[in-house]
């Protein structure tokens, strides 16, 4: 059975957490990669991508510190822009 997992942006890279219940691994993935196999448990999963990954990457790229380049599916691009505006010393 192929499961599904949502991609999110963490420290400047796209990541997918393994959807297997007792596996706590996460895999780095390339933009628009359709699926991934967990290196720890072997579970294969399809990746759910946001409709606008390039726009998310562009907004996050303005942040000077890669550790602050994070996006989660619960956030909108407008949320990211608002964060950038709220912290002007941390963006280019």
Steps between C-alpha positions, in 0.01 A plus 500: 500500500638839401438770759505878452698766687505879472821678405609790718795739492749466785826694531501582129420153368190298415432214739245218533444309823454127465128422540567158653358518857808383691763654276629845590722557197477794261643513150626801308330517160537700178235747394209322328647153565195271472588242766767392747610183677596517867862399557419369848191282451465472120148648493427665167271802493359743248581864575229765528646830379362850553359659187773767504835357619705744289323799656559361848869450420527856367350655814716284727816576299478860624581379853869535583513206741424160344374381838209743459404373153206291618150447362228260606181407312292687759663829390419715199749696291345814650595367846863467386501850353356638824779327696760654268346847549487450879875421508658745250852458641493132414413529130687620193 
